[in-house]
Amino acid sequence: MQPNGNNPHNVDRFNGFQEDYDRHRPTAPSRVAHFITHYLQRTPRLVLDVGCGTGLSSFIWKGYAGQIVGIEPNAGMLAKAKDKWEREGKPVSIAFREGYSNALDIPSGSADVITCSQSFHWMEPVSTLREFARVLSDGGVFAAYDCDWPPSSSWRVETSYLQLMQHADQLIDQLVSKEEQAVKRNKEEHLQRIRESGHFRFTKEIVFHNEESCTADRYIGLALSQGGVQTALKLGANELQDALETFRREVEEYFQQQTLTVAFGYRMRIGIK
């Protein structure tokens, strides 16, 4: 049963494309664990990765923490994370379970770290931060981190990407009432929300980047892994196909069948309990 305060459309937005999501989205960089453990000043006993999706942000903690628990409300995403866990040999230090950010089935004061990778903007912030503060140990770290879309490439490719996203959002507004839409909160307000919650003695934003190899197919896949594009396509918005084709041409012309290096910019907002 879904706890009060959660929008079911935010969970349903990610239905059915966990394979593309996992194939194309970036794995969280290891420096995430480095930054967080630096502020924690010890090896975390328990890390909760809330809104973990397919586990792209969970497995990076292997070797950095005693126990890692990925928590995800979407059944398809969770199934993909568990499948990867099985293929990894079922490491005993990692577990995945269904759950919601504002109703964690975790004892008070038991987690040293809570992370939200590309997910905090989908959560109801007041009840979520209250719950995180309950679960965190004294001196524990909450970190909400996101990468900037799209990754750095060329101005033409990035412009085409942004136009595609804007077009998808416009089509959703035309086809779905506001009451039936997912609610995506402004990531730029994460730090302010953490600070104003009153649950954390210290707050900060950390900005960094991570370089990755990328092909045209992957860059196109990154766009197709976005919930807005997937939602518009599920709604039968064929008008999006022209924008998709323009984007595809720009990407293929830029990559020229090569594997190139792109940079994902990251913004991490932390709170120390």
Backbone torsions as a table, in degrees:
resi	resn	phi	psi	omega
1	MET	NA	134.4	-177.1
2	GLN	-77.4	127.5	179.2
3	PRO	-64.7	156.9	176.9
4	ASN	-60.3	148.2	176.3
5	GLY	93.2	-1.2	179.9
6	ASN	-106.9	136.8	179.5
7	ASN	-89.7	114.9	-178.4
8	PRO	-61.9	-25.5	179.6
9	HIS	-68.8	-27.8	176.8
10	ASN	-67.1	-34.0	177.9
11	VAL	-77.2	-44.9	-176.7
12	ASP	-67.7	-21.9	-179.5
13	ARG	-55.6	-27.7	-175.1
14	PHE	-100.9	14.5	179.7
15	ASN	-68.0	133.2	163.0
16	GLY	87.2	-2.4	179.3
17	PHE	-128.6	33.0	-179.3
18	GLN	-64.1	-30.1	-180.0
19	GLU	-66.9	-49.6	178.0
20	ASP	-63.9	-38.9	179.0
21	TYR	-58.7	-49.4	-176.6
22	ASP	-70.0	-33.0	-177.0
23	ARG	-72.7	-36.7	-169.9
24	HIS	-106.6	-27.8	-177.5
25	ARG	-68.8	151.2	-179.8
26	PRO	-73.7	140.3	168.1
27	THR	-69.7	139.1	179.5
28	ALA	-58.4	133.9	-178.6
29	PRO	-70.4	151.3	-177.0
30	SER	-64.4	-23.0	-179.4
31	ARG	-65.8	-16.9	172.0
32	VAL	-57.7	-49.4	179.2
33	ALA	-64.9	-36.5	179.5
34	HIS	-63.2	-48.2	-179.7
35	PHE	-60.3	-46.8	-173.4
36	ILE	-68.2	-45.0	-179.5
37	THR	-67.7	-26.8	175.0
38	HIS	-61.3	-44.9	-179.4
39	TYR	-75.7	-29.6	177.7
40	LEU	-72.4	-33.6	179.4
41	GLN	66.9	26.7	173.2
42	ARG	-166.1	165.7	174.1
43	THR	-73.4	123.5	-177.8
44	PRO	-67.1	135.7	175.8
45	ARG	-73.7	-42.7	-178.3
46	LEU	-137.9	126.5	173.6
47	VAL	-112.5	128.0	172.6
48	LEU	-104.8	121.5	177.0
49	ASP	-104.2	98.7	-170.0
50	VAL	-95.3	130.5	-170.9
51	GLY	73.0	44.7	-169.4
52	CYS	-75.1	-10.3	-179.6
53	GLY	59.5	-126.7	-178.2
54	THR	-90.5	10.2	177.0
55	GLY	91.5	9.1	-180.0
56	LEU	-60.3	-25.1	-179.6
57	SER	-104.4	0.5	-176.8
58	SER	-96.3	-45.7	-174.4
59	PHE	-66.5	-19.9	179.5
60	ILE	-64.2	-19.8	-178.5
61	TRP	-82.5	-7.3	178.8
62	LYS	-61.2	121.8	-176.6
63	GLY	93.1	-11.9	179.3
64	TYR	-107.2	-9.8	-175.0
65	ALA	-146.7	156.2	178.8
66	GLY	-69.2	-45.2	-179.3
67	GLN	-141.4	138.1	178.1
68	ILE	-124.0	128.3	176.8
69	VAL	-123.0	117.4	174.6
70	GLY	-89.9	131.3	-177.0
71	ILE	-122.0	126.6	-172.7
72	GLU	-147.9	131.8	-179.9
73	PRO	-86.0	-19.9	-177.0
74	ASN	-85.2	123.1	-172.6
75	ALA	-62.1	-42.1	-178.7
76	GLY	-66.7	-43.9	177.7
77	MET	-62.5	-43.4	-179.0
78	LEU	-64.1	-40.6	179.1
79	ALA	-62.2	-38.4	178.3
80	LYS	-66.1	-41.1	178.5
81	ALA	-62.0	-43.1	-179.6
82	LYS	-67.6	-35.5	176.9
83	ASP	-63.1	-42.7	177.3
84	LYS	-64.4	-39.0	178.4
85	TRP	-60.9	-41.4	178.3
86	GLU	-65.9	-41.2	-179.8
87	ARG	-70.5	-20.6	175.3
88	GLU	-81.4	0.8	-179.6
89	GLY	92.1	18.2	178.5
90	LYS	53.9	57.5	-179.7
91	PRO	-58.4	131.6	-174.8
92	VAL	-69.3	-18.6	-178.9
93	SER	-79.9	-8.7	-176.8
94	ILE	-123.9	138.2	176.2
95	ALA	-142.8	153.9	177.0
96	PHE	-127.8	139.6	179.7
97	ARG	-147.9	155.7	176.1
98	GLU	-75.1	141.5	178.3
99	GLY	177.9	171.4	-178.2
100	TYR	-123.5	149.4	-172.7
101	SER	-62.9	-30.4	-175.9
102	ASN	-99.5	11.1	177.8
103	ALA	-150.5	65.3	-178.3
104	LEU	-79.3	130.2	177.7
105	ASP	-86.4	62.9	-174.5
106	ILE	-134.3	136.8	179.7
107	PRO	-61.5	149.0	178.8
108	SER	-61.1	138.5	175.0
109	GLY	69.8	17.3	-173.0
110	SER	-98.7	-17.1	-177.2
111	ALA	-101.8	133.6	175.8
112	ASP	-86.6	-26.8	-177.7
113	VAL	-140.3	137.6	168.7
114	ILE	-126.9	128.4	177.7
115	THR	-120.4	149.7	169.8
116	CYS	-130.1	105.6	-179.9
117	SER	-97.9	114.2	179.9
118	GLN	55.8	32.6	-172.9
119	SER	-138.0	-20.9	-172.7
120	PHE	-62.5	-30.4	-178.9
121	HIS	-68.5	-11.3	176.6
122	TRP	-94.3	-3.2	-173.3
123	MET	-103.2	148.2	173.1
124	GLU	-69.7	114.8	-165.6
125	PRO	-71.8	-37.4	-174.1
126	VAL	-66.2	-52.6	-179.3
127	SER	-69.5	-31.4	179.4
128	THR	-67.7	-47.7	-179.3
129	LEU	-66.2	-33.9	175.4
130	ARG	-62.6	-43.5	-179.6
131	GLU	-68.7	-40.0	177.6
132	PHE	-61.4	-41.8	179.4
133	ALA	-64.6	-35.5	177.6
134	ARG	-64.1	-42.0	-172.6
135	VAL	-80.3	-30.0	-176.5
136	LEU	-70.6	145.0	172.1
137	SER	-74.7	165.5	175.7
138	ASP	-63.1	126.4	-175.4
139	GLY	84.6	0.1	179.6
140	GLY	-67.9	159.4	-172.6
141	VAL	-115.7	128.2	166.4
142	PHE	-103.7	133.1	179.0
143	ALA	-134.8	119.7	171.8
144	ALA	-105.3	118.3	-178.2
145	TYR	-132.1	145.8	-176.1
146	ASP	-141.4	150.3	171.4
147	CYS	-99.2	152.7	178.7
148	ASP	-79.7	136.8	176.2
149	TRP	-106.8	139.1	-7.7
150	PRO	-85.2	169.9	173.9
151	PRO	-65.3	154.9	-176.8
152	SER	-63.3	130.5	178.8
153	SER	-147.1	-91.7	174.3
154	SER	-135.2	157.0	-176.8
155	TRP	-64.9	-32.0	179.3
156	ARG	-68.3	-45.0	179.5
157	VAL	-63.6	-45.0	-177.3
158	GLU	-67.1	-38.0	176.5
159	THR	-62.9	-43.6	179.4
160	SER	-63.9	-38.8	177.3
161	TYR	-61.3	-49.3	-177.5
162	LEU	-64.4	-36.7	177.1
163	GLN	-65.8	-37.6	177.1
164	LEU	-62.4	-46.0	-180.0
165	MET	-63.3	-42.2	179.5
166	GLN	-63.3	-41.6	179.6
167	HIS	-63.5	-42.8	178.9
168	ALA	-61.0	-44.0	179.9
169	ASP	-64.5	-38.2	178.6
170	GLN	-64.4	-40.9	179.6
171	LEU	-66.0	-39.3	177.4
172	ILE	-61.9	-42.8	178.5
173	ASP	-60.9	-34.1	179.9
174	GLN	-74.7	-32.6	-170.9
175	LEU	-99.7	-18.3	-174.7
176	VAL	-130.3	134.1	177.1
177	SER	-66.6	156.0	179.9
178	LYS	-57.7	-35.8	-178.8
179	GLU	-66.0	-24.8	-177.3
180	GLU	-99.4	3.6	-177.8
181	GLN	-95.2	155.4	170.2
182	ALA	-67.9	151.5	179.0
183	VAL	-108.6	113.5	-179.9
184	LYS	-107.1	113.8	-177.8
185	ARG	-82.9	158.6	-176.1
186	ASN	-71.6	118.4	179.8
187	LYS	-63.3	-28.0	-179.7
188	GLU	-65.4	-13.9	-179.7
189	GLU	-98.5	3.3	-178.4
190	HIS	-57.7	-50.9	-176.5
191	LEU	-62.0	-42.2	179.4
192	GLN	-62.6	-41.8	179.3
193	ARG	-63.9	-42.8	179.2
194	ILE	-63.3	-45.0	-177.7
195	ARG	-65.3	-45.3	-174.6
196	GLU	-78.9	-9.0	178.4
197	SER	-66.2	-27.1	-179.2
198	GLY	80.4	6.6	-176.8
199	HIS	-93.8	-7.9	-170.5
200	PHE	-127.6	135.2	-176.8
201	ARG	-80.6	-20.2	-177.8
202	PHE	-146.8	135.7	178.6
203	THR	-134.6	152.0	-178.0
204	LYS	-163.6	153.8	170.4
205	GLU	-110.2	133.1	177.5
206	ILE	-118.0	129.8	-179.0
207	VAL	-115.9	130.5	178.6
208	PHE	-153.0	176.9	177.4
209	HIS	-138.0	162.2	178.0
210	ASN	-137.4	129.2	-179.4
211	GLU	-93.5	139.6	179.9
212	GLU	-139.2	154.5	173.0
213	SER	-77.6	143.8	-175.5
214	CYS	-149.3	141.3	172.7
215	THR	-107.9	171.3	176.2
216	ALA	-60.2	-42.8	-179.1
217	ASP	-60.3	-40.9	-179.9
218	ARG	-69.4	-41.0	-179.2
219	TYR	-62.0	-41.8	176.0
220	ILE	-64.6	-40.1	178.7
221	GLY	-62.4	-33.8	176.7
222	LEU	-59.3	-41.8	178.4
223	ALA	-66.5	-41.3	-179.2
224	LEU	-71.1	-15.2	179.0
225	SER	-87.1	-0.5	179.9
226	GLN	-82.2	135.6	-175.3
227	GLY	-60.7	-33.7	179.7
228	GLY	-63.4	-44.6	178.2
229	VAL	-64.2	-45.7	-179.7
230	GLN	-62.6	-40.8	179.4
231	THR	-63.5	-45.2	179.6
232	ALA	-62.7	-41.0	179.2
233	LEU	-66.0	-40.1	177.7
234	LYS	-63.4	-30.4	179.6
235	LEU	-78.9	-2.0	179.0
236	GLY	79.1	26.2	-178.5
237	ALA	-78.4	81.8	-177.3
238	ASN	-65.0	-19.8	178.5
239	GLU	-60.7	-20.4	-178.7
240	LEU	-73.4	-19.4	-175.1
241	GLN	-61.9	-36.0	179.5
242	ASP	-64.4	-42.7	178.7
243	ALA	-66.5	-36.9	176.9
244	LEU	-63.5	-41.8	-178.7
245	GLU	-67.8	-40.1	176.6
246	THR	-61.1	-44.6	178.4
247	PHE	-62.0	-44.6	-179.0
248	ARG	-60.0	-43.0	180.0
249	ARG	-63.9	-43.0	179.4
250	GLU	-61.7	-42.4	-178.8
251	VAL	-66.1	-47.9	-177.8
252	GLU	-64.7	-35.9	178.1
253	GLU	-66.8	-36.8	-179.4
254	TYR	-71.4	-45.1	-174.5
255	PHE	-78.4	-28.5	177.5
256	GLN	50.5	43.0	178.3
257	GLN	61.7	21.1	179.0
258	GLN	-103.5	161.2	167.9
259	THR	-97.3	118.7	-175.5
260	LEU	-116.8	165.9	176.5
261	THR	-95.1	128.6	174.9
262	VAL	-120.2	158.3	-179.3
263	ALA	-116.4	125.4	172.4
264	PHE	-94.8	118.5	174.4
265	GLY	-82.1	137.2	-178.8
266	TYR	-120.3	146.5	174.4
267	ARG	-129.5	117.0	-179.9
268	MET	-112.8	123.8	175.7
269	ARG	-107.9	123.6	-174.9
270	ILE	-118.9	153.8	172.3
271	GLY	-135.4	133.5	177.6
272	ILE	-103.9	122.2	-178.9
273	LYS	-72.2	NA	NA
